[in-house]
């Protein structure tokens, strides 16, 4: 059994024969754009439906409502948009959260956000003794504190921002019964910050949707302005400071034109217009709109030659898993979870964090390595490592450890 921060009260023991009831709550969900947490919860809803587990999810929305996500009950709590990221909304009403928790009576609650939501859950549950799991989806230090300080503030201010982020992580995640990290590197960092009871549980991807395509089914690169014979590199995600697209663009520009791949940047976000302006006159760079449909996203991946992962704050790297499942080798920054995702694959080039010249060398090196065998190896690595169907056995086993069954 796990040594937990709280002990289950006798009246909270699950009755033998009753399905385990799991409730997920997060504000990292948008109905307008995709994202790693939303992808995780949608996959989780599909998986838990066949595992004798009742699943409930609370997310923010435009209005209060309840709908079905397969067999999962999805509660939306009305909340305002996030000012700096208007595709997302906030959950700010503890009373609404309390009412849902009292109605659903979960056996375990998993919190997927680091800021307001953990406080809301603690306030709503009081002393109920329901075990809580904190899933560390967001690298608070690298994706919140560092990107918005780098190059803009004096070093003492940057150091203060990082220190404040570390204190926040320690204070929030030490209060959960268990904290889940999606990669070993993140788990080590959490332990170094003083977070106890950390468990590594990797994520996955839908290998049926994200798969290689025969040439006849791929998109025509000429529609993106790609010259014949030029390989295509793609980034898919949010245009925001933490993705460090600035390093990628500068590195890409340093590759000699004769050996430079065509770079597709697919997505949206707060810096979309800035990057539209920065790339308007750059050779071999094309911006694409956010692709909402998962099958179309898979087709986009499969129509390219390599994937680029420039964000140093990835806690798992779902887009890396999706791209590799489609047969793409990867160029990635050497920070965060990206190196762990590609380890042992033989189909990756890493570049040094905040080093455009290193990025340029990695892009050029990968462009020179491309061949069909590399695609096969990328897909094989995904099949061996990123299958959602195996992913959710581990969290369900963890939940059952946390929730004893009443005897008799």
C-alpha positions as CSV (number, residue, x, y, z in Angstrom):
1,X,0.0,0.0,0.0
2,X,1.0,3.6,-0.6
3,X,1.9,5.8,2.4
4,X,-0.5,8.7,1.8
5,X,-1.0,12.2,3.1
6,X,-4.5,11.3,4.3
7,X,-6.2,8.2,5.6
8,X,-9.4,6.8,4.2
9,X,-12.2,7.1,6.7
10,X,-14.3,3.9,7.3
11,X,-17.4,5.5,5.7
12,X,-15.3,6.2,2.5
13,X,-14.3,2.6,2.0
14,X,-15.6,1.3,-1.4
15,X,-18.1,-1.4,-1.1
16,X,-17.1,-4.7,-2.6
17,X,-18.7,-5.2,-6.0
18,X,-19.3,-1.5,-6.7
19,X,-17.3,0.0,-9.6
20,X,-14.5,2.3,-8.6
21,X,-15.5,6.0,-9.3
22,X,-12.8,8.3,-10.5
23,X,-13.3,12.1,-10.9
24,X,-10.9,14.2,-12.9
25,X,-10.9,18.0,-12.6
26,X,-8.8,20.4,-14.6
27,X,-9.0,23.9,-16.1
28,X,-6.4,22.9,-18.8
29,X,-9.3,22.0,-21.2
30,X,-10.5,24.0,-24.1
31,X,-13.5,23.4,-26.4
32,X,-11.9,25.5,-29.0
33,X,-8.4,24.1,-29.4
34,X,-6.8,20.7,-28.6
35,X,-4.2,20.2,-25.9
36,X,-2.3,17.5,-24.1
37,X,-4.6,17.4,-21.1
38,X,-7.8,17.3,-23.2
39,X,-6.2,14.5,-25.3
40,X,-5.3,12.6,-22.1
41,X,-8.8,12.9,-20.7
42,X,-10.6,11.9,-23.9
43,X,-8.4,8.8,-24.2
44,X,-8.9,8.1,-20.5
45,X,-12.7,8.2,-21.0
46,X,-12.5,5.6,-23.7
47,X,-10.2,3.3,-21.8
48,X,-12.0,3.4,-18.4
49,X,-15.3,2.5,-20.1
50,X,-14.0,-1.0,-20.4
51,X,-12.3,-1.4,-17.0
52,X,-15.2,-1.5,-14.5
53,X,-14.5,2.1,-13.5
54,X,-17.1,5.0,-13.4
55,X,-15.5,8.1,-14.8
56,X,-16.5,11.8,-14.1
57,X,-14.7,14.9,-15.4
58,X,-15.1,18.5,-14.4
59,X,-13.8,21.2,-16.8
60,X,-14.5,24.9,-17.4
61,X,-17.0,26.0,-20.0
62,X,-19.1,28.9,-21.2
63,X,-22.1,27.7,-19.1
64,X,-22.9,25.1,-16.5
65,X,-24.0,21.9,-18.1
66,X,-23.5,18.1,-18.2
67,X,-22.9,15.9,-21.2
68,X,-21.7,12.4,-22.0
69,X,-18.2,11.7,-23.2
70,X,-18.8,8.1,-24.1
71,X,-19.6,6.5,-20.8
72,X,-18.0,9.4,-18.9
73,X,-20.1,12.2,-17.4
74,X,-18.5,15.6,-18.3
75,X,-19.5,18.5,-16.1
76,X,-18.8,22.0,-17.3
77,X,-18.6,24.8,-14.8
78,X,-19.1,28.3,-16.2
79,X,-16.0,30.5,-15.9
80,X,-14.3,33.5,-17.5
81,X,-11.7,33.3,-20.2
82,X,-8.0,33.3,-19.2
83,X,-6.8,36.9,-20.2
84,X,-3.4,35.8,-21.5
85,X,-4.8,32.6,-23.2
86,X,-8.4,33.3,-24.2
87,X,-8.9,29.8,-25.8
88,X,-9.1,28.6,-22.2
89,X,-11.4,29.3,-19.2
90,X,-11.0,29.3,-15.4
91,X,-12.9,27.4,-12.7
92,X,-13.4,29.9,-9.9
93,X,-16.6,28.8,-8.1
94,X,-15.9,26.5,-5.1
95,X,-19.6,26.1,-4.5
96,X,-20.2,24.6,-8.0
97,X,-17.2,22.2,-7.5
98,X,-18.5,21.2,-4.0
99,X,-22.0,20.5,-5.4
100,X,-20.6,18.2,-8.1
101,X,-18.4,16.4,-5.7
102,X,-21.2,15.8,-3.2
103,X,-23.5,14.6,-6.0
104,X,-20.9,12.2,-7.6
105,X,-19.2,11.0,-4.4
106,X,-16.0,9.9,-6.1
107,X,-13.7,7.3,-4.6
108,X,-10.6,9.2,-5.8
109,X,-10.1,12.7,-7.3
110,X,-7.3,13.4,-9.8
111,X,-6.4,17.1,-10.2
112,X,-4.8,18.1,-13.5
113,X,-4.0,21.8,-12.9
114,X,-1.4,23.4,-10.7
115,X,-3.0,26.8,-9.8
116,X,-6.5,27.5,-8.6
117,X,-8.1,24.0,-9.0
118,X,-6.1,22.3,-6.2
119,X,-7.3,24.9,-3.7
120,X,-10.9,24.6,-5.0
121,X,-10.8,20.8,-4.5
122,X,-9.4,21.1,-1.0
123,X,-12.0,23.6,0.0
124,X,-14.9,21.6,-1.6
125,X,-13.9,18.3,0.0
126,X,-13.0,19.6,3.4
127,X,-12.2,16.6,5.7
128,X,-14.0,13.9,3.6
129,X,-10.9,11.8,3.4
130,X,-11.2,11.2,-0.4
131,X,-7.7,10.4,-1.8
132,X,-6.4,12.9,-4.2
133,X,-3.9,12.5,-7.0
134,X,-2.1,15.4,-8.6
135,X,-1.1,14.9,-12.2
136,X,1.8,17.2,-13.0
137,X,0.8,18.0,-16.6
138,X,2.4,21.5,-16.6
139,X,6.0,22.2,-16.0
140,X,5.4,25.4,-14.0
141,X,9.1,26.4,-13.9
142,X,9.9,26.0,-17.6
143,X,6.5,26.9,-19.1
144,X,5.3,29.7,-16.8
145,X,8.3,31.3,-15.0
146,X,11.2,31.0,-17.4
147,X,9.8,31.9,-20.8
148,X,8.2,35.1,-19.8
149,X,11.4,36.3,-18.0
150,X,14.1,35.2,-20.4
151,X,15.6,38.2,-22.2
152,X,13.2,40.7,-20.8
153,X,14.1,41.1,-17.1
154,X,17.2,41.4,-15.0
155,X,18.8,38.1,-13.9
156,X,17.8,38.6,-10.2
157,X,14.1,38.9,-11.3
158,X,14.4,35.8,-13.4
159,X,15.9,33.9,-10.5
160,X,13.1,35.2,-8.2
161,X,10.5,34.0,-10.7
162,X,12.0,30.5,-10.9
163,X,12.3,30.3,-7.1
164,X,8.6,31.3,-6.7
165,X,7.5,28.7,-9.2
166,X,9.5,26.0,-7.4
167,X,7.9,27.0,-4.1
168,X,4.5,26.9,-5.7
169,X,5.1,23.4,-7.0
170,X,6.4,22.1,-3.7
171,X,3.5,23.6,-1.7
172,X,0.8,22.4,-4.1
173,X,2.0,18.9,-4.9
174,X,3.1,17.9,-1.4
175,X,-0.5,18.0,-0.3
176,X,-1.7,15.3,-2.7
177,X,-1.7,11.6,-1.6
178,X,0.3,10.8,-4.8
179,X,1.7,13.0,-7.5
180,X,1.9,11.5,-11.0
181,X,4.6,12.5,-13.5
182,X,4.5,11.3,-17.1
183,X,8.2,10.9,-17.4
184,X,11.2,10.0,-15.2
185,X,13.0,13.3,-15.7
186,X,10.0,15.2,-14.4
187,X,9.6,12.8,-11.5
188,X,13.2,13.4,-10.5
189,X,12.7,17.1,-10.6
190,X,9.6,16.9,-8.4
191,X,11.5,14.8,-5.8
192,X,14.3,17.3,-5.9
193,X,11.8,20.0,-5.1
194,X,10.7,18.1,-2.0
195,X,7.5,16.5,-3.4
196,X,7.0,13.1,-1.8
197,X,5.1,10.1,-3.1
198,X,5.8,10.6,-6.8
199,X,4.8,7.9,-9.3
200,X,5.9,7.8,-13.0
201,X,3.1,6.8,-15.3
202,X,3.7,7.4,-19.0
203,X,1.1,8.4,-21.6
204,X,0.5,7.2,-25.1
205,X,-1.3,7.9,-28.3
206,X,-4.0,6.4,-30.6
207,X,-2.0,4.1,-32.8
208,X,-5.0,3.4,-35.1
209,X,-5.6,7.1,-35.9
210,X,-1.9,8.2,-35.9
211,X,-0.3,5.9,-38.4
212,X,1.9,6.0,-41.6
213,X,0.1,6.5,-44.9
214,X,0.9,5.3,-48.3
215,X,2.1,8.0,-50.6
216,X,-1.2,8.1,-52.5
217,X,-3.0,9.1,-49.4
218,X,-0.7,11.9,-48.2
219,X,-1.2,15.6,-48.7
220,X,0.6,17.2,-51.6
221,X,3.5,19.4,-50.2
222,X,3.2,21.7,-53.2
223,X,0.0,23.1,-51.6
224,X,2.2,24.5,-48.8
225,X,4.7,26.0,-51.3
226,X,7.3,23.2,-50.9
227,X,9.7,22.9,-53.7
228,X,10.2,19.5,-55.3
229,X,12.7,17.3,-53.5
230,X,12.8,19.5,-50.3
231,X,12.0,17.6,-47.1
232,X,9.3,18.9,-44.8
233,X,9.7,19.5,-41.1
234,X,6.5,20.2,-39.0
235,X,5.7,21.6,-35.6
236,X,2.2,21.3,-34.3
237,X,1.1,23.1,-31.2
238,X,0.5,26.4,-29.5
239,X,2.3,29.6,-30.6
240,X,3.4,30.7,-27.1
241,X,6.6,31.7,-25.4
242,X,7.2,28.4,-23.7
243,X,7.4,26.5,-27.0
244,X,10.6,28.5,-27.9
245,X,9.7,28.8,-31.5
246,X,12.1,31.7,-31.6
247,X,15.0,29.4,-31.2
248,X,13.6,27.0,-33.9
249,X,13.1,29.8,-36.4
250,X,16.6,31.3,-35.9
251,X,18.1,27.8,-36.1
252,X,16.1,27.0,-39.3
253,X,17.3,30.2,-40.9
254,X,21.0,29.3,-40.2
255,X,20.7,26.1,-42.2
256,X,22.2,26.7,-45.7
257,X,19.3,27.1,-48.1
258,X,20.4,24.3,-50.3
259,X,20.1,21.9,-47.4
260,X,17.3,23.6,-45.5
261,X,14.0,21.7,-45.0
262,X,10.7,23.4,-45.5
263,X,9.2,24.2,-42.0
264,X,5.5,24.0,-41.3
265,X,4.2,25.6,-38.2
266,X,0.7,24.4,-37.5
267,X,-1.4,25.7,-34.7
268,X,-2.6,28.9,-33.0
269,X,-2.2,30.7,-29.7
270,X,-1.3,34.1,-28.2
271,X,1.7,34.7,-30.4
272,X,0.1,33.6,-33.7
273,X,0.1,37.1,-35.2
274,X,3.6,37.8,-34.1
275,X,4.9,34.7,-35.8
276,X,2.8,35.4,-38.9
277,X,4.7,38.7,-39.2
278,X,8.1,37.1,-38.4
279,X,7.7,34.4,-41.0
280,X,5.9,36.3,-43.8
281,X,9.1,36.9,-45.9
282,X,11.2,33.9,-44.7
283,X,12.0,31.3,-47.3
284,X,10.8,27.8,-46.7
285,X,8.5,28.6,-43.8
286,X,4.7,28.2,-43.9
287,X,2.1,28.8,-41.2
288,X,-0.9,26.6,-41.1
289,X,-4.1,27.0,-39.2
290,X,-4.9,25.0,-36.1
291,X,-6.1,21.5,-37.2
292,X,-9.0,20.5,-35.1
293,X,-9.8,17.1,-36.6
294,X,-7.5,14.3,-35.2
295,X,-7.6,12.3,-38.4
296,X,-6.6,15.4,-40.5
297,X,-3.8,16.1,-38.0
298,X,-2.6,12.5,-38.4
299,X,-2.7,13.0,-42.2
300,X,-0.7,16.1,-41.9
301,X,2.0,14.4,-39.8
302,X,2.1,11.4,-42.2
303,X,2.6,13.8,-45.1
304,X,5.8,15.4,-43.7
305,X,9.3,14.0,-43.3
306,X,10.3,15.0,-39.7
307,X,8.8,16.4,-36.5
308,X,10.3,19.3,-34.5
309,X,9.8,19.6,-30.8
310,X,11.3,22.9,-29.6
311,X,9.6,23.2,-26.2
312,X,11.9,22.6,-23.2
313,X,9.0,22.3,-20.7
314,X,7.2,19.2,-22.1
315,X,6.2,16.9,-19.2
316,X,5.6,14.0,-21.7
317,X,5.5,15.2,-25.3
318,X,2.2,13.9,-26.8
319,X,2.8,15.5,-30.1
320,X,6.1,13.6,-30.3
321,X,4.3,10.3,-29.7
322,X,1.7,11.2,-32.4
323,X,4.3,12.2,-35.0
324,X,6.4,9.0,-34.4
325,X,3.3,6.9,-34.6
326,X,2.9,8.4,-38.1
327,X,6.4,7.4,-39.0
328,X,8.3,10.7,-38.4
329,X,11.8,11.0,-37.0
330,X,12.2,13.8,-34.5
331,X,14.4,16.8,-34.0
332,X,14.0,18.0,-30.3
333,X,15.5,20.2,-27.7
334,X,17.5,18.4,-25.1
335,X,15.4,19.6,-22.1
336,X,12.2,18.4,-20.5
337,X,10.7,15.0,-21.4
338,X,11.6,15.1,-25.2
339,X,14.9,13.2,-24.8
340,X,13.1,10.5,-22.8
341,X,10.4,10.1,-25.5
342,X,12.9,9.4,-28.3
343,X,15.5,7.5,-26.2
344,X,16.5,4.2,-27.8
345,X,14.6,4.9,-31.0
346,X,17.6,5.7,-33.2
347,X,15.4,8.2,-35.1
348,X,16.1,11.5,-33.3
349,X,18.5,14.4,-33.3
350,X,18.7,16.5,-30.1
351,X,19.9,20.1,-29.9
352,X,21.1,22.2,-27.0
353,X,18.5,24.4,-25.2
354,X,18.5,28.0,-26.3
355,X,21.2,27.3,-29.0
356,X,20.0,28.2,-32.5
357,X,23.3,27.0,-34.1
358,X,22.9,23.6,-32.4
359,X,19.3,23.5,-33.7
360,X,20.5,24.3,-37.2
361,X,22.9,21.4,-37.1
362,X,20.2,19.0,-35.9
363,X,17.8,20.0,-38.6
364,X,20.5,19.7,-41.3
365,X,21.7,16.3,-39.9
366,X,18.2,14.9,-39.8
367,X,17.4,16.1,-43.4
368,X,20.5,14.2,-44.6
369,X,19.4,11.0,-42.8
370,X,15.9,10.7,-44.1
371,X,14.9,7.4,-45.8
372,X,12.0,4.9,-45.6
373,X,13.7,2.8,-43.0
374,X,13.8,5.7,-40.6
375,X,10.0,6.0,-40.9
376,X,9.6,2.3,-40.1
377,X,11.8,2.6,-37.1
378,X,9.8,5.6,-35.8
379,X,6.5,3.7,-36.1
380,X,8.0,0.6,-34.4
381,X,9.2,2.7,-31.5
382,X,5.7,4.2,-31.1
383,X,4.1,0.8,-31.2
384,X,6.4,-0.5,-28.5
385,X,6.2,2.6,-26.3
386,X,3.1,4.7,-26.8
387,X,0.0,2.5,-26.8
388,X,-2.9,4.1,-25.0
389,X,-4.4,0.7,-24.4
390,X,-1.6,-0.1,-22.0
391,X,-1.3,3.3,-20.5
392,X,-4.4,3.4,-18.3
393,X,-3.8,0.1,-16.5
394,X,-1.2,1.8,-14.3
395,X,-3.4,4.7,-13.0
396,X,-6.3,2.4,-12.3
397,X,-4.0,0.1,-10.3
398,X,-2.8,3.2,-8.4
399,X,-6.4,4.3,-7.7
400,X,-7.2,0.9,-6.3
401,X,-4.2,1.1,-4.0
402,X,-5.5,4.4,-2.7
403,X,-9.1,3.2,-2.2
404,X,-9.5,0.2,0.1
405,X,-12.5,-2.1,-0.4
406,X,-14.7,-2.6,2.7
407,X,-14.6,-6.2,3.9
408,X,-17.8,-8.2,4.4
